[in-house]
Amino acid sequence: MNAVLESIRELSRPAEAASELHELSMRLAAFTTIPPEIQEPVRELTDAVDGARGRWSSIDPHYIEILLRATLSAQIALMEPGLPESRDRLRMALDGLAAAFDAIAEQEPVSDDRTGKELVTWLAEHTEVSQAELAALLGVSPRQFQRWLSPTEKAGPEGDDLRRVRVVARIVNQLRFSLTPAGVIWWFSHRVPQLGRKRPIDLLDRPERLPELIALANETRATAFA
């Protein structure tokens, strides 16, 4: 449970935390009730959540809600560990916690602590389009994009350029799980009824429309896996 507790307290190693939670759920599957060797780590986990949730300002509120709901469900399950239905409730809670940490881990490549230069490199690695197309999406010249991408150049996106890079990276990170790399870039250029027939690329410089773009990207991903 080390990675789980560390992720809860310090927001680190979420992918490892998810793996440990999946493993704990599989261990629980071998029992009809909740044995003491499972109860102890789950109590450590729920205590850690209660002590650390005030420091989770950087986590998407949606994932915080999942973590808190799953933790509460685990606490309820531990009230009557000898019941088979409590064991089932706890398995569902552990799976919910693991799913939340998996989702948090997905956000790591584009988190706010990444520099603009790191985000530009990440975009180049996760999209199968030319540098010129990426530059156009980010609203800069191909030469400027190359300077940002070059490891020998100190120049990186700043100000409005950095804000646009962060927006694009965040949206790409959502879409890459449901569209092809080239399809992700195409998504920005097609007209969308939900946006009043506007193209997402036309709204990248309007901060007030960012929630709509993120919601649309999330909807695209959810529809793909429905």
PyMOL CGO cylinders between C-alpha atoms (Angstrom):
from pymol import cmd
from pymol.cgo import CYLINDER

trace = [
    CYLINDER, 0.00, 0.00, 0.00, 3.02, 2.30, -0.03, 0.3, 1, 1, 1, 1, 1, 1,
    CYLINDER, 3.02, 2.30, -0.03, 2.26, 3.80, -3.45, 0.3, 1, 1, 1, 1, 1, 1,
    CYLINDER, 2.26, 3.80, -3.45, -1.41, 4.23, -2.53, 0.3, 1, 1, 1, 1, 1, 1,
    CYLINDER, -1.41, 4.23, -2.53, -0.65, 6.08, 0.69, 0.3, 1, 1, 1, 1, 1, 1,
    CYLINDER, -0.65, 6.08, 0.69, 2.02, 8.21, -0.99, 0.3, 1, 1, 1, 1, 1, 1,
    CYLINDER, 2.02, 8.21, -0.99, -0.36, 9.14, -3.80, 0.3, 1, 1, 1, 1, 1, 1,
    CYLINDER, -0.36, 9.14, -3.80, -3.05, 10.13, -1.32, 0.3, 1, 1, 1, 1, 1, 1,
    CYLINDER, -3.05, 10.13, -1.32, -0.72, 12.21, 0.83, 0.3, 1, 1, 1, 1, 1, 1,
    CYLINDER, -0.72, 12.21, 0.83, 1.62, 13.68, -1.79, 0.3, 1, 1, 1, 1, 1, 1,
    CYLINDER, 1.62, 13.68, -1.79, -0.27, 13.24, -5.10, 0.3, 1, 1, 1, 1, 1, 1,
    CYLINDER, -0.27, 13.24, -5.10, 2.60, 11.14, -6.45, 0.3, 1, 1, 1, 1, 1, 1,
    CYLINDER, 2.60, 11.14, -6.45, 2.79, 7.75, -8.20, 0.3, 1, 1, 1, 1, 1, 1,
    CYLINDER, 2.79, 7.75, -8.20, -0.95, 7.51, -9.07, 0.3, 1, 1, 1, 1, 1, 1,
    CYLINDER, -0.95, 7.51, -9.07, -0.38, 4.76, -11.66, 0.3, 1, 1, 1, 1, 1, 1,
    CYLINDER, -0.38, 4.76, -11.66, 1.38, 2.59, -9.07, 0.3, 1, 1, 1, 1, 1, 1,
    CYLINDER, 1.38, 2.59, -9.07, -1.38, 3.36, -6.58, 0.3, 1, 1, 1, 1, 1, 1,
    CYLINDER, -1.38, 3.36, -6.58, -4.00, 2.16, -9.07, 0.3, 1, 1, 1, 1, 1, 1,
    CYLINDER, -4.00, 2.16, -9.07, -2.03, -1.05, -9.61, 0.3, 1, 1, 1, 1, 1, 1,
    CYLINDER, -2.03, -1.05, -9.61, -1.80, -1.73, -5.87, 0.3, 1, 1, 1, 1, 1, 1,
    CYLINDER, -1.80, -1.73, -5.87, -5.53, -1.13, -5.44, 0.3, 1, 1, 1, 1, 1, 1,
    CYLINDER, -5.53, -1.13, -5.44, -6.33, -3.53, -8.29, 0.3, 1, 1, 1, 1, 1, 1,
    CYLINDER, -6.33, -3.53, -8.29, -4.10, -6.11, -6.61, 0.3, 1, 1, 1, 1, 1, 1,
    CYLINDER, -4.10, -6.11, -6.61, -5.81, -5.61, -3.24, 0.3, 1, 1, 1, 1, 1, 1,
    CYLINDER, -5.81, -5.61, -3.24, -9.21, -6.05, -4.89, 0.3, 1, 1, 1, 1, 1, 1,
    CYLINDER, -9.21, -6.05, -4.89, -8.03, -9.31, -6.51, 0.3, 1, 1, 1, 1, 1, 1,
    CYLINDER, -8.03, -9.31, -6.51, -6.77, -10.56, -3.14, 0.3, 1, 1, 1, 1, 1, 1,
    CYLINDER, -6.77, -10.56, -3.14, -10.16, -9.78, -1.63, 0.3, 1, 1, 1, 1, 1, 1,
    CYLINDER, -10.16, -9.78, -1.63, -11.85, -11.78, -4.40, 0.3, 1, 1, 1, 1, 1, 1,
    CYLINDER, -11.85, -11.78, -4.40, -10.45, -14.98, -2.87, 0.3, 1, 1, 1, 1, 1, 1,
    CYLINDER, -10.45, -14.98, -2.87, -12.55, -14.48, 0.30, 0.3, 1, 1, 1, 1, 1, 1,
    CYLINDER, -12.55, -14.48, 0.30, -16.28, -14.47, 1.00, 0.3, 1, 1, 1, 1, 1, 1,
    CYLINDER, -16.28, -14.47, 1.00, -15.93, -11.87, 3.77, 0.3, 1, 1, 1, 1, 1, 1,
    CYLINDER, -15.93, -11.87, 3.77, -13.32, -9.20, 4.60, 0.3, 1, 1, 1, 1, 1, 1,
    CYLINDER, -13.32, -9.20, 4.60, -10.35, -10.82, 6.41, 0.3, 1, 1, 1, 1, 1, 1,
    CYLINDER, -10.35, -10.82, 6.41, -8.19, -8.88, 8.92, 0.3, 1, 1, 1, 1, 1, 1,
    CYLINDER, -8.19, -8.88, 8.92, -5.25, -8.76, 6.51, 0.3, 1, 1, 1, 1, 1, 1,
    CYLINDER, -5.25, -8.76, 6.51, -7.44, -6.76, 4.11, 0.3, 1, 1, 1, 1, 1, 1,
    CYLINDER, -7.44, -6.76, 4.11, -9.15, -4.66, 6.76, 0.3, 1, 1, 1, 1, 1, 1,
    CYLINDER, -9.15, -4.66, 6.76, -5.88, -3.18, 8.04, 0.3, 1, 1, 1, 1, 1, 1,
    CYLINDER, -5.88, -3.18, 8.04, -4.58, -1.68, 4.76, 0.3, 1, 1, 1, 1, 1, 1,
    CYLINDER, -4.58, -1.68, 4.76, -8.07, -0.40, 3.89, 0.3, 1, 1, 1, 1, 1, 1,
    CYLINDER, -8.07, -0.40, 3.89, -8.26, 1.41, 7.24, 0.3, 1, 1, 1, 1, 1, 1,
    CYLINDER, -8.26, 1.41, 7.24, -4.84, 2.95, 6.56, 0.3, 1, 1, 1, 1, 1, 1,
    CYLINDER, -4.84, 2.95, 6.56, -6.11, 4.06, 3.17, 0.3, 1, 1, 1, 1, 1, 1,
    CYLINDER, -6.11, 4.06, 3.17, -9.31, 5.67, 4.45, 0.3, 1, 1, 1, 1, 1, 1,
    CYLINDER, -9.31, 5.67, 4.45, -7.44, 7.40, 7.28, 0.3, 1, 1, 1, 1, 1, 1,
    CYLINDER, -7.44, 7.40, 7.28, -4.99, 8.81, 4.72, 0.3, 1, 1, 1, 1, 1, 1,
    CYLINDER, -4.99, 8.81, 4.72, -7.86, 10.18, 2.61, 0.3, 1, 1, 1, 1, 1, 1,
    CYLINDER, -7.86, 10.18, 2.61, -9.45, 11.85, 5.63, 0.3, 1, 1, 1, 1, 1, 1,
    CYLINDER, -9.45, 11.85, 5.63, -6.12, 13.46, 6.51, 0.3, 1, 1, 1, 1, 1, 1,
    CYLINDER, -6.12, 13.46, 6.51, -5.04, 14.59, 3.06, 0.3, 1, 1, 1, 1, 1, 1,
    CYLINDER, -5.04, 14.59, 3.06, -8.09, 15.61, 1.03, 0.3, 1, 1, 1, 1, 1, 1,
    CYLINDER, -8.09, 15.61, 1.03, -7.62, 19.28, 1.93, 0.3, 1, 1, 1, 1, 1, 1,
    CYLINDER, -7.62, 19.28, 1.93, -4.40, 19.28, -0.10, 0.3, 1, 1, 1, 1, 1, 1,
    CYLINDER, -4.40, 19.28, -0.10, -5.99, 18.03, -3.34, 0.3, 1, 1, 1, 1, 1, 1,
    CYLINDER, -5.99, 18.03, -3.34, -6.64, 21.41, -4.96, 0.3, 1, 1, 1, 1, 1, 1,
    CYLINDER, -6.64, 21.41, -4.96, -4.71, 20.40, -8.09, 0.3, 1, 1, 1, 1, 1, 1,
    CYLINDER, -4.71, 20.40, -8.09, -6.89, 17.33, -8.76, 0.3, 1, 1, 1, 1, 1, 1,
    CYLINDER, -6.89, 17.33, -8.76, -9.93, 17.54, -11.01, 0.3, 1, 1, 1, 1, 1, 1,
    CYLINDER, -9.93, 17.54, -11.01, -12.98, 17.88, -8.67, 0.3, 1, 1, 1, 1, 1, 1,
    CYLINDER, -12.98, 17.88, -8.67, -14.67, 15.02, -10.53, 0.3, 1, 1, 1, 1, 1, 1,
    CYLINDER, -14.67, 15.02, -10.53, -11.92, 12.63, -9.47, 0.3, 1, 1, 1, 1, 1, 1,
    CYLINDER, -11.92, 12.63, -9.47, -11.96, 13.96, -5.91, 0.3, 1, 1, 1, 1, 1, 1,
    CYLINDER, -11.96, 13.96, -5.91, -15.66, 13.12, -5.75, 0.3, 1, 1, 1, 1, 1, 1,
    CYLINDER, -15.66, 13.12, -5.75, -14.97, 9.58, -6.97, 0.3, 1, 1, 1, 1, 1, 1,
    CYLINDER, -14.97, 9.58, -6.97, -12.21, 9.14, -4.38, 0.3, 1, 1, 1, 1, 1, 1,
    CYLINDER, -12.21, 9.14, -4.38, -14.38, 10.41, -1.53, 0.3, 1, 1, 1, 1, 1, 1,
    CYLINDER, -14.38, 10.41, -1.53, -17.42, 8.34, -2.51, 0.3, 1, 1, 1, 1, 1, 1,
    CYLINDER, -17.42, 8.34, -2.51, -15.32, 5.18, -2.85, 0.3, 1, 1, 1, 1, 1, 1,
    CYLINDER, -15.32, 5.18, -2.85, -13.60, 5.86, 0.47, 0.3, 1, 1, 1, 1, 1, 1,
    CYLINDER, -13.60, 5.86, 0.47, -16.92, 6.31, 2.25, 0.3, 1, 1, 1, 1, 1, 1,
    CYLINDER, -16.92, 6.31, 2.25, -18.18, 3.07, 0.73, 0.3, 1, 1, 1, 1, 1, 1,
    CYLINDER, -18.18, 3.07, 0.73, -15.05, 1.28, 1.97, 0.3, 1, 1, 1, 1, 1, 1,
    CYLINDER, -15.05, 1.28, 1.97, -15.58, 2.65, 5.47, 0.3, 1, 1, 1, 1, 1, 1,
    CYLINDER, -15.58, 2.65, 5.47, -19.19, 1.41, 5.48, 0.3, 1, 1, 1, 1, 1, 1,
    CYLINDER, -19.19, 1.41, 5.48, -18.03, -2.03, 4.32, 0.3, 1, 1, 1, 1, 1, 1,
    CYLINDER, -18.03, -2.03, 4.32, -15.57, -2.27, 7.23, 0.3, 1, 1, 1, 1, 1, 1,
    CYLINDER, -15.57, -2.27, 7.23, -18.37, -1.72, 9.75, 0.3, 1, 1, 1, 1, 1, 1,
    CYLINDER, -18.37, -1.72, 9.75, -19.56, -5.30, 9.19, 0.3, 1, 1, 1, 1, 1, 1,
    CYLINDER, -19.56, -5.30, 9.19, -16.61, -7.18, 7.69, 0.3, 1, 1, 1, 1, 1, 1,
    CYLINDER, -16.61, -7.18, 7.69, -18.18, -10.57, 8.32, 0.3, 1, 1, 1, 1, 1, 1,
    CYLINDER, -18.18, -10.57, 8.32, -20.95, -10.07, 5.78, 0.3, 1, 1, 1, 1, 1, 1,
    CYLINDER, -20.95, -10.07, 5.78, -20.54, -11.25, 2.17, 0.3, 1, 1, 1, 1, 1, 1,
    CYLINDER, -20.54, -11.25, 2.17, -22.29, -8.10, 0.94, 0.3, 1, 1, 1, 1, 1, 1,
    CYLINDER, -22.29, -8.10, 0.94, -19.69, -6.01, 2.77, 0.3, 1, 1, 1, 1, 1, 1,
    CYLINDER, -19.69, -6.01, 2.77, -16.96, -7.83, 0.89, 0.3, 1, 1, 1, 1, 1, 1,
    CYLINDER, -16.96, -7.83, 0.89, -18.73, -7.04, -2.39, 0.3, 1, 1, 1, 1, 1, 1,
    CYLINDER, -18.73, -7.04, -2.39, -19.13, -3.38, -1.40, 0.3, 1, 1, 1, 1, 1, 1,
    CYLINDER, -19.13, -3.38, -1.40, -15.44, -3.14, -0.56, 0.3, 1, 1, 1, 1, 1, 1,
    CYLINDER, -15.44, -3.14, -0.56, -14.39, -4.66, -3.88, 0.3, 1, 1, 1, 1, 1, 1,
    CYLINDER, -14.39, -4.66, -3.88, -16.46, -2.07, -5.72, 0.3, 1, 1, 1, 1, 1, 1,
    CYLINDER, -16.46, -2.07, -5.72, -14.94, 0.69, -3.58, 0.3, 1, 1, 1, 1, 1, 1,
    CYLINDER, -14.94, 0.69, -3.58, -11.39, -0.50, -4.28, 0.3, 1, 1, 1, 1, 1, 1,
    CYLINDER, -11.39, -0.50, -4.28, -12.11, -0.71, -8.00, 0.3, 1, 1, 1, 1, 1, 1,
    CYLINDER, -12.11, -0.71, -8.00, -13.53, 2.82, -7.90, 0.3, 1, 1, 1, 1, 1, 1,
    CYLINDER, -13.53, 2.82, -7.90, -10.43, 4.13, -6.14, 0.3, 1, 1, 1, 1, 1, 1,
    CYLINDER, -10.43, 4.13, -6.14, -8.20, 2.38, -8.66, 0.3, 1, 1, 1, 1, 1, 1,
    CYLINDER, -8.20, 2.38, -8.66, -10.16, 3.89, -11.57, 0.3, 1, 1, 1, 1, 1, 1,
    CYLINDER, -10.16, 3.89, -11.57, -9.80, 7.37, -10.06, 0.3, 1, 1, 1, 1, 1, 1,
    CYLINDER, -9.80, 7.37, -10.06, -6.04, 6.99, -9.66, 0.3, 1, 1, 1, 1, 1, 1,
    CYLINDER, -6.04, 6.99, -9.66, -5.78, 5.65, -13.22, 0.3, 1, 1, 1, 1, 1, 1,
    CYLINDER, -5.78, 5.65, -13.22, -7.57, 8.79, -14.43, 0.3, 1, 1, 1, 1, 1, 1,
    CYLINDER, -7.57, 8.79, -14.43, -5.31, 11.04, -12.35, 0.3, 1, 1, 1, 1, 1, 1,
    CYLINDER, -5.31, 11.04, -12.35, -2.26, 9.28, -13.79, 0.3, 1, 1, 1, 1, 1, 1,
    CYLINDER, -2.26, 9.28, -13.79, -3.54, 10.00, -17.31, 0.3, 1, 1, 1, 1, 1, 1,
    CYLINDER, -3.54, 10.00, -17.31, -3.43, 13.72, -16.53, 0.3, 1, 1, 1, 1, 1, 1,
    CYLINDER, -3.43, 13.72, -16.53, 0.22, 13.69, -15.40, 0.3, 1, 1, 1, 1, 1, 1,
    CYLINDER, 0.22, 13.69, -15.40, 1.78, 14.29, -18.85, 0.3, 1, 1, 1, 1, 1, 1,
    CYLINDER, 1.78, 14.29, -18.85, -0.12, 17.58, -19.21, 0.3, 1, 1, 1, 1, 1, 1,
    CYLINDER, -0.12, 17.58, -19.21, -0.28, 18.74, -15.61, 0.3, 1, 1, 1, 1, 1, 1,
    CYLINDER, -0.28, 18.74, -15.61, 0.33, 22.35, -14.65, 0.3, 1, 1, 1, 1, 1, 1,
    CYLINDER, 0.33, 22.35, -14.65, 3.83, 21.60, -13.36, 0.3, 1, 1, 1, 1, 1, 1,
    CYLINDER, 3.83, 21.60, -13.36, 5.00, 20.72, -16.89, 0.3, 1, 1, 1, 1, 1, 1,
    CYLINDER, 5.00, 20.72, -16.89, 6.89, 23.47, -18.66, 0.3, 1, 1, 1, 1, 1, 1,
    CYLINDER, 6.89, 23.47, -18.66, 5.71, 24.78, -22.00, 0.3, 1, 1, 1, 1, 1, 1,
    CYLINDER, 5.71, 24.78, -22.00, 8.72, 23.20, -23.66, 0.3, 1, 1, 1, 1, 1, 1,
    CYLINDER, 8.72, 23.20, -23.66, 7.87, 19.82, -22.14, 0.3, 1, 1, 1, 1, 1, 1,
    CYLINDER, 7.87, 19.82, -22.14, 4.29, 20.12, -23.36, 0.3, 1, 1, 1, 1, 1, 1,
    CYLINDER, 4.29, 20.12, -23.36, 5.39, 21.00, -26.90, 0.3, 1, 1, 1, 1, 1, 1,
    CYLINDER, 5.39, 21.00, -26.90, 7.65, 17.93, -26.93, 0.3, 1, 1, 1, 1, 1, 1,
    CYLINDER, 7.65, 17.93, -26.93, 4.82, 15.77, -25.61, 0.3, 1, 1, 1, 1, 1, 1,
    CYLINDER, 4.82, 15.77, -25.61, 2.49, 17.03, -28.34, 0.3, 1, 1, 1, 1, 1, 1,
    CYLINDER, 2.49, 17.03, -28.34, 5.05, 16.28, -31.03, 0.3, 1, 1, 1, 1, 1, 1,
    CYLINDER, 5.05, 16.28, -31.03, 5.48, 12.75, -29.69, 0.3, 1, 1, 1, 1, 1, 1,
    CYLINDER, 5.48, 12.75, -29.69, 1.76, 11.96, -29.38, 0.3, 1, 1, 1, 1, 1, 1,
    CYLINDER, 1.76, 11.96, -29.38, 0.41, 13.35, -32.66, 0.3, 1, 1, 1, 1, 1, 1,
    CYLINDER, 0.41, 13.35, -32.66, 1.22, 11.96, -36.09, 0.3, 1, 1, 1, 1, 1, 1,
    CYLINDER, 1.22, 11.96, -36.09, 1.13, 15.23, -38.04, 0.3, 1, 1, 1, 1, 1, 1,
    CYLINDER, 1.13, 15.23, -38.04, 3.79, 17.53, -39.40, 0.3, 1, 1, 1, 1, 1, 1,
    CYLINDER, 3.79, 17.53, -39.40, 5.44, 20.22, -37.33, 0.3, 1, 1, 1, 1, 1, 1,
    CYLINDER, 5.44, 20.22, -37.33, 3.79, 22.76, -39.63, 0.3, 1, 1, 1, 1, 1, 1,
    CYLINDER, 3.79, 22.76, -39.63, 0.32, 21.42, -38.74, 0.3, 1, 1, 1, 1, 1, 1,
    CYLINDER, 0.32, 21.42, -38.74, 1.11, 21.49, -35.04, 0.3, 1, 1, 1, 1, 1, 1,
    CYLINDER, 1.11, 21.49, -35.04, 2.48, 25.01, -35.36, 0.3, 1, 1, 1, 1, 1, 1,
    CYLINDER, 2.48, 25.01, -35.36, -0.73, 26.13, -37.09, 0.3, 1, 1, 1, 1, 1, 1,
    CYLINDER, -0.73, 26.13, -37.09, -2.82, 24.54, -34.32, 0.3, 1, 1, 1, 1, 1, 1,
    CYLINDER, -2.82, 24.54, -34.32, -0.78, 26.42, -31.72, 0.3, 1, 1, 1, 1, 1, 1,
    CYLINDER, -0.78, 26.42, -31.72, -0.99, 29.66, -33.70, 0.3, 1, 1, 1, 1, 1, 1,
    CYLINDER, -0.99, 29.66, -33.70, 2.73, 30.14, -34.35, 0.3, 1, 1, 1, 1, 1, 1,
    CYLINDER, 2.73, 30.14, -34.35, 5.11, 29.87, -37.29, 0.3, 1, 1, 1, 1, 1, 1,
    CYLINDER, 5.11, 29.87, -37.29, 6.84, 26.55, -38.05, 0.3, 1, 1, 1, 1, 1, 1,
    CYLINDER, 6.84, 26.55, -38.05, 10.16, 28.21, -37.20, 0.3, 1, 1, 1, 1, 1, 1,
    CYLINDER, 10.16, 28.21, -37.20, 8.89, 29.27, -33.77, 0.3, 1, 1, 1, 1, 1, 1,
    CYLINDER, 8.89, 29.27, -33.77, 7.58, 25.78, -33.12, 0.3, 1, 1, 1, 1, 1, 1,
    CYLINDER, 7.58, 25.78, -33.12, 10.95, 24.29, -34.06, 0.3, 1, 1, 1, 1, 1, 1,
    CYLINDER, 10.95, 24.29, -34.06, 12.68, 26.60, -31.59, 0.3, 1, 1, 1, 1, 1, 1,
    CYLINDER, 12.68, 26.60, -31.59, 10.34, 25.49, -28.84, 0.3, 1, 1, 1, 1, 1, 1,
    CYLINDER, 10.34, 25.49, -28.84, 10.94, 21.86, -29.74, 0.3, 1, 1, 1, 1, 1, 1,
    CYLINDER, 10.94, 21.86, -29.74, 14.73, 22.10, -29.98, 0.3, 1, 1, 1, 1, 1, 1,
    CYLINDER, 14.73, 22.10, -29.98, 16.60, 20.84, -26.88, 0.3, 1, 1, 1, 1, 1, 1,
    CYLINDER, 16.60, 20.84, -26.88, 19.43, 23.25, -27.65, 0.3, 1, 1, 1, 1, 1, 1,
    CYLINDER, 19.43, 23.25, -27.65, 17.16, 26.32, -27.62, 0.3, 1, 1, 1, 1, 1, 1,
    CYLINDER, 17.16, 26.32, -27.62, 16.12, 27.89, -24.32, 0.3, 1, 1, 1, 1, 1, 1,
    CYLINDER, 16.12, 27.89, -24.32, 13.06, 29.50, -25.91, 0.3, 1, 1, 1, 1, 1, 1,
    CYLINDER, 13.06, 29.50, -25.91, 9.70, 28.11, -24.87, 0.3, 1, 1, 1, 1, 1, 1,
    CYLINDER, 9.70, 28.11, -24.87, 6.10, 29.28, -25.08, 0.3, 1, 1, 1, 1, 1, 1,
    CYLINDER, 6.10, 29.28, -25.08, 5.18, 32.13, -22.73, 0.3, 1, 1, 1, 1, 1, 1,
    CYLINDER, 5.18, 32.13, -22.73, 2.12, 34.23, -21.95, 0.3, 1, 1, 1, 1, 1, 1,
    CYLINDER, 2.12, 34.23, -21.95, -0.79, 33.66, -24.33, 0.3, 1, 1, 1, 1, 1, 1,
    CYLINDER, -0.79, 33.66, -24.33, 1.28, 31.14, -26.30, 0.3, 1, 1, 1, 1, 1, 1,
    CYLINDER, 1.28, 31.14, -26.30, 1.81, 29.05, -23.17, 0.3, 1, 1, 1, 1, 1, 1,
    CYLINDER, 1.81, 29.05, -23.17, -1.87, 29.21, -22.27, 0.3, 1, 1, 1, 1, 1, 1,
    CYLINDER, -1.87, 29.21, -22.27, -2.81, 27.94, -25.75, 0.3, 1, 1, 1, 1, 1, 1,
    CYLINDER, -2.81, 27.94, -25.75, -0.22, 25.15, -25.57, 0.3, 1, 1, 1, 1, 1, 1,
    CYLINDER, -0.22, 25.15, -25.57, -1.65, 24.02, -22.23, 0.3, 1, 1, 1, 1, 1, 1,
    CYLINDER, -1.65, 24.02, -22.23, -5.22, 24.06, -23.58, 0.3, 1, 1, 1, 1, 1, 1,
    CYLINDER, -5.22, 24.06, -23.58, -4.28, 22.05, -26.67, 0.3, 1, 1, 1, 1, 1, 1,
    CYLINDER, -4.28, 22.05, -26.67, -2.24, 19.54, -24.65, 0.3, 1, 1, 1, 1, 1, 1,
    CYLINDER, -2.24, 19.54, -24.65, -5.07, 19.01, -22.19, 0.3, 1, 1, 1, 1, 1, 1,
    CYLINDER, -5.07, 19.01, -22.19, -7.59, 18.39, -24.96, 0.3, 1, 1, 1, 1, 1, 1,
    CYLINDER, -7.59, 18.39, -24.96, -5.23, 16.11, -26.90, 0.3, 1, 1, 1, 1, 1, 1,
    CYLINDER, -5.23, 16.11, -26.90, -4.66, 14.10, -23.72, 0.3, 1, 1, 1, 1, 1, 1,
    CYLINDER, -4.66, 14.10, -23.72, -8.39, 13.40, -23.54, 0.3, 1, 1, 1, 1, 1, 1,
    CYLINDER, -8.39, 13.40, -23.54, -8.93, 12.67, -27.21, 0.3, 1, 1, 1, 1, 1, 1,
    CYLINDER, -8.93, 12.67, -27.21, -5.91, 10.38, -27.68, 0.3, 1, 1, 1, 1, 1, 1,
    CYLINDER, -5.91, 10.38, -27.68, -7.74, 7.57, -25.86, 0.3, 1, 1, 1, 1, 1, 1,
    CYLINDER, -7.74, 7.57, -25.86, -10.59, 7.53, -28.38, 0.3, 1, 1, 1, 1, 1, 1,
    CYLINDER, -10.59, 7.53, -28.38, -9.20, 8.91, -31.67, 0.3, 1, 1, 1, 1, 1, 1,
    CYLINDER, -9.20, 8.91, -31.67, -6.17, 8.17, -33.80, 0.3, 1, 1, 1, 1, 1, 1,
    CYLINDER, -6.17, 8.17, -33.80, -3.25, 10.61, -33.42, 0.3, 1, 1, 1, 1, 1, 1,
    CYLINDER, -3.25, 10.61, -33.42, -4.10, 12.23, -36.76, 0.3, 1, 1, 1, 1, 1, 1,
    CYLINDER, -4.10, 12.23, -36.76, -7.80, 12.17, -35.87, 0.3, 1, 1, 1, 1, 1, 1,
    CYLINDER, -7.80, 12.17, -35.87, -7.08, 14.13, -32.72, 0.3, 1, 1, 1, 1, 1, 1,
    CYLINDER, -7.08, 14.13, -32.72, -5.68, 17.01, -34.76, 0.3, 1, 1, 1, 1, 1, 1,
    CYLINDER, -5.68, 17.01, -34.76, -8.57, 16.79, -37.25, 0.3, 1, 1, 1, 1, 1, 1,
    CYLINDER, -8.57, 16.79, -37.25, -11.01, 17.18, -34.31, 0.3, 1, 1, 1, 1, 1, 1,
    CYLINDER, -11.01, 17.18, -34.31, -9.84, 20.75, -33.78, 0.3, 1, 1, 1, 1, 1, 1,
    CYLINDER, -9.84, 20.75, -33.78, -10.71, 21.77, -37.36, 0.3, 1, 1, 1, 1, 1, 1,
    CYLINDER, -10.71, 21.77, -37.36, -14.17, 20.29, -37.95, 0.3, 1, 1, 1, 1, 1, 1,
    CYLINDER, -14.17, 20.29, -37.95, -17.31, 22.30, -37.28, 0.3, 1, 1, 1, 1, 1, 1,
    CYLINDER, -17.31, 22.30, -37.28, -19.23, 21.14, -34.22, 0.3, 1, 1, 1, 1, 1, 1,
    CYLINDER, -19.23, 21.14, -34.22, -23.00, 21.60, -33.75, 0.3, 1, 1, 1, 1, 1, 1,
    CYLINDER, -23.00, 21.60, -33.75, -22.54, 21.89, -29.96, 0.3, 1, 1, 1, 1, 1, 1,
    CYLINDER, -22.54, 21.89, -29.96, -20.29, 24.90, -30.57, 0.3, 1, 1, 1, 1, 1, 1,
    CYLINDER, -20.29, 24.90, -30.57, -22.71, 26.64, -32.90, 0.3, 1, 1, 1, 1, 1, 1,
    CYLINDER, -22.71, 26.64, -32.90, -21.00, 25.17, -35.98, 0.3, 1, 1, 1, 1, 1, 1,
    CYLINDER, -21.00, 25.17, -35.98, -17.72, 26.74, -34.92, 0.3, 1, 1, 1, 1, 1, 1,
    CYLINDER, -17.72, 26.74, -34.92, -14.44, 24.84, -35.03, 0.3, 1, 1, 1, 1, 1, 1,
    CYLINDER, -14.44, 24.84, -35.03, -12.66, 24.12, -31.72, 0.3, 1, 1, 1, 1, 1, 1,
    CYLINDER, -12.66, 24.12, -31.72, -9.52, 25.76, -33.12, 0.3, 1, 1, 1, 1, 1, 1,
    CYLINDER, -9.52, 25.76, -33.12, -11.44, 29.03, -33.46, 0.3, 1, 1, 1, 1, 1, 1,
    CYLINDER, -11.44, 29.03, -33.46, -12.13, 29.10, -29.71, 0.3, 1, 1, 1, 1, 1, 1,
    CYLINDER, -12.13, 29.10, -29.71, -8.68, 28.26, -28.35, 0.3, 1, 1, 1, 1, 1, 1,
    CYLINDER, -8.68, 28.26, -28.35, -7.92, 31.93, -27.64, 0.3, 1, 1, 1, 1, 1, 1,
    CYLINDER, -7.92, 31.93, -27.64, -11.17, 32.49, -25.75, 0.3, 1, 1, 1, 1, 1, 1,
    CYLINDER, -11.17, 32.49, -25.75, -10.64, 31.40, -22.12, 0.3, 1, 1, 1, 1, 1, 1,
    CYLINDER, -10.64, 31.40, -22.12, -14.35, 31.59, -21.33, 0.3, 1, 1, 1, 1, 1, 1,
    CYLINDER, -14.35, 31.59, -21.33, -15.02, 28.82, -23.91, 0.3, 1, 1, 1, 1, 1, 1,
    CYLINDER, -15.02, 28.82, -23.91, -12.39, 26.45, -22.51, 0.3, 1, 1, 1, 1, 1, 1,
    CYLINDER, -12.39, 26.45, -22.51, -14.87, 24.54, -20.28, 0.3, 1, 1, 1, 1, 1, 1,
    CYLINDER, -14.87, 24.54, -20.28, -16.99, 23.84, -23.37, 0.3, 1, 1, 1, 1, 1, 1,
    CYLINDER, -16.99, 23.84, -23.37, -14.00, 22.50, -25.29, 0.3, 1, 1, 1, 1, 1, 1,
    CYLINDER, -14.00, 22.50, -25.29, -12.90, 20.27, -22.40, 0.3, 1, 1, 1, 1, 1, 1,
    CYLINDER, -12.90, 20.27, -22.40, -16.45, 18.99, -21.93, 0.3, 1, 1, 1, 1, 1, 1,
    CYLINDER, -16.45, 18.99, -21.93, -16.73, 18.25, -25.66, 0.3, 1, 1, 1, 1, 1, 1,
    CYLINDER, -16.73, 18.25, -25.66, -13.43, 16.34, -25.61, 0.3, 1, 1, 1, 1, 1, 1,
    CYLINDER, -13.43, 16.34, -25.61, -14.63, 14.35, -22.60, 0.3, 1, 1, 1, 1, 1, 1,
    CYLINDER, -14.63, 14.35, -22.60, -17.91, 13.64, -24.37, 0.3, 1, 1, 1, 1, 1, 1,
    CYLINDER, -17.91, 13.64, -24.37, -16.06, 12.43, -27.45, 0.3, 1, 1, 1, 1, 1, 1,
    CYLINDER, -16.06, 12.43, -27.45, -14.04, 10.04, -25.33, 0.3, 1, 1, 1, 1, 1, 1,
    CYLINDER, -14.04, 10.04, -25.33, -17.07, 8.79, -23.39, 0.3, 1, 1, 1, 1, 1, 1,
    CYLINDER, -17.07, 8.79, -23.39, -19.05, 8.20, -26.60, 0.3, 1, 1, 1, 1, 1, 1,
    CYLINDER, -19.05, 8.20, -26.60, -16.20, 6.17, -28.07, 0.3, 1, 1, 1, 1, 1, 1,
    CYLINDER, -16.20, 6.17, -28.07, -16.27, 3.77, -25.11, 0.3, 1, 1, 1, 1, 1, 1,
    CYLINDER, -16.27, 3.77, -25.11, -20.06, 3.65, -24.66, 0.3, 1, 1, 1, 1, 1, 1,
]
cmd.load_cgo(trace, "trace")
